[in-house]
Amino acid sequence: MTAAGAHVLIVEDNELVSGALRILFESVDYRVSTAATIADATSLVAQDPAALVLLDLTLPDGDGLALVSAAKSAGARTIVALTGRDDDETRRRCIDAGCAEVLLKPVPVKELLERAAEWMRAAD
């Protein structure tokens, strides 16, 4: 799948971060949805599975990893944790839960877009 039209779900409760990510991904023709809670994200993935889910771990209604199983069951192809937690235990938990990768915030814009293109190619 190419970037054009691919659905990216951003699960992030910080409006500035989710807004910036939305603008970034829309600028290269991804179709973007955002959710600030696990409950909202669960509803969104059930209605419209995402090719890529960018997942914050600390959300108002719990640990973002609680979304991974539902997102995968709904057809999400790649789930990437975006976190400020730079420790081995967090990385292990994310990978064990089913995340393809764990990226430390703030992720440089160019790197994030390059990695997204790689995830899309790998999902084809």
C-alpha positions as CSV (number, residue, x, y, z in Angstrom):
1,M,0.0,0.0,0.0
2,T,1.2,3.5,-0.8
3,A,0.9,6.5,1.5
4,A,-1.8,8.0,-0.7
5,G,-5.1,7.3,1.1
6,A,-3.7,4.8,3.6
7,H,-5.5,5.2,7.0
8,V,-3.3,6.3,10.0
9,L,-4.9,6.3,13.4
10,I,-3.2,8.5,15.9
11,V,-4.0,7.6,19.5
12,E,-2.7,10.5,21.6
13,D,-4.3,12.6,24.4
14,N,-2.1,15.6,23.9
15,E,-4.0,17.8,21.4
16,L,-0.8,19.6,20.3
17,V,1.0,16.3,19.5
18,S,-2.0,14.7,17.8
19,G,-2.7,17.9,15.8
20,A,0.9,18.1,14.7
21,L,1.0,14.4,13.7
22,R,-2.3,14.8,11.8
23,I,-0.9,17.8,9.8
24,L,2.3,15.9,9.1
25,F,0.6,12.7,7.8
26,E,-2.1,14.6,5.9
27,S,0.6,16.6,4.2
28,V,1.8,13.4,2.5
29,D,-1.6,12.2,1.6
30,Y,-2.4,9.8,4.4
31,R,-6.0,9.6,5.6
32,V,-5.8,10.4,9.3
33,S,-8.1,9.8,12.3
34,T,-7.3,10.7,15.9
35,A,-8.5,9.5,19.2
36,A,-7.6,10.7,22.7
37,T,-8.8,7.6,24.6
38,I,-8.7,3.9,24.4
39,A,-12.5,3.8,24.2
40,D,-12.6,6.2,21.2
41,A,-9.8,4.4,19.5
42,T,-11.5,1.0,19.9
43,S,-14.6,2.4,18.4
44,L,-12.7,4.0,15.4
45,V,-10.7,0.8,14.6
46,A,-13.9,-1.3,14.7
47,Q,-15.5,1.1,12.1
48,D,-12.4,1.7,9.9
49,P,-9.3,-0.4,10.5
50,A,-6.1,1.5,10.1
51,A,-3.0,0.5,8.1
52,L,-0.9,2.2,10.8
53,V,-1.8,3.0,14.5
54,L,0.5,5.4,16.3
55,L,-0.1,4.7,19.9
56,D,0.7,6.7,23.0
57,L,1.0,4.5,26.1
58,T,-0.4,6.9,28.8
59,L,-4.0,7.7,28.0
60,P,-6.7,9.1,30.3
61,D,-8.6,5.8,30.4
62,G,-5.6,3.5,30.8
63,D,-2.5,1.9,29.3
64,G,-2.6,2.3,25.5
65,L,-1.4,-1.3,25.1
66,A,-4.9,-2.3,26.0
67,L,-5.9,-1.2,22.5
68,V,-3.4,-3.5,20.6
69,S,-5.5,-6.7,20.6
70,A,-8.7,-5.0,19.5
71,A,-6.9,-3.0,16.8
72,K,-5.2,-6.1,15.4
73,S,-8.5,-8.1,15.5
74,A,-10.2,-5.2,13.6
75,G,-7.5,-5.4,10.9
76,A,-4.9,-2.9,11.9
77,R,-1.7,-4.0,10.1
78,T,1.0,-2.1,12.0
79,I,0.9,-0.7,15.5
80,V,3.8,1.5,16.7
81,A,4.1,2.7,20.3
82,L,5.2,6.3,20.6
83,T,6.4,6.9,24.2
84,G,8.5,9.1,26.4
85,R,9.5,6.0,28.4
86,D,13.0,5.0,27.5
87,D,13.5,1.8,29.4
88,D,13.9,-1.9,28.5
89,E,10.7,-2.9,30.4
90,T,8.5,-0.6,28.4
91,R,10.0,-1.8,25.1
92,R,9.5,-5.4,26.1
93,R,5.9,-4.8,27.1
94,C,5.1,-3.1,23.8
95,I,6.7,-5.8,21.7
96,D,5.1,-8.5,23.7
97,A,1.7,-6.8,23.3
98,G,2.1,-6.8,19.5
99,C,3.6,-3.5,18.6
100,A,5.9,-3.7,15.6
101,E,8.2,-1.0,17.0
102,V,8.7,1.4,19.9
103,L,9.7,4.9,19.1
104,L,10.9,7.5,21.7
105,K,9.2,10.9,21.6
106,P,9.9,13.3,20.1
107,V,10.5,11.4,16.9
108,P,12.1,13.5,14.2
109,V,9.6,14.3,11.4
110,K,11.7,12.9,8.6
111,E,12.4,9.7,10.4
112,L,8.8,9.2,11.3
113,L,7.7,9.6,7.7
114,E,10.4,7.4,6.4
115,R,9.5,4.7,8.9
116,A,5.8,5.0,8.0
117,A,6.6,4.4,4.4
118,E,8.6,1.3,5.3
119,W,5.7,0.0,7.5
120,M,3.3,0.5,4.6
121,R,5.6,-1.4,2.2
122,A,6.1,-4.2,4.7
123,A,2.3,-4.5,5.1
124,D,1.7,-5.1,1.4
